[in-house]
Structures are given as C-alpha cells and as structure tokens.
C-alpha cells in the first residue's frame, strides 16, 4: 500500500508542478515547492485510506459446521 501511495504521489506532484508553471504561471520556485508538498500529501492520504479500509473490513469468521467443500 505504501508503494501505491508513493507512485500516485510522485505523478500527482509532477503533474501539479508542470501545471503550475504552464497554466497557473507560478514562478519556478513555487512550482518546485509544489512538487514535494503535493506528492507527500497524496502519498500519506493513500496510505491512511488503505489503513482505514483495512481496519473497517470484518475479519473472516470460522465456519460453523465442520463440513468442507469435499464433504
């Protein structure tokens, strides 16, 4: 789950940095600062989302009877 957060954070930070220079006409220092801020926020958000999702999923319950698929 951390790899997904880092991967998405890297591309989101890069996209925001490029958009900041090209579309929003930010100075270069602001666009370079936007890259780690956005990337870190996305990465932490994804990891927290997966941790909360994992904590809310119910645990598997054991089967009530001793029967299995084979009988």
PyMOL commands that set and color helices and strands:
alter all, ss='L'
color gray80, all
select helices_A, chain A and resi 2-22+28-56
alter helices_A, ss='H'
color red, helices_A
deselect
rebuild
show_as cartoon
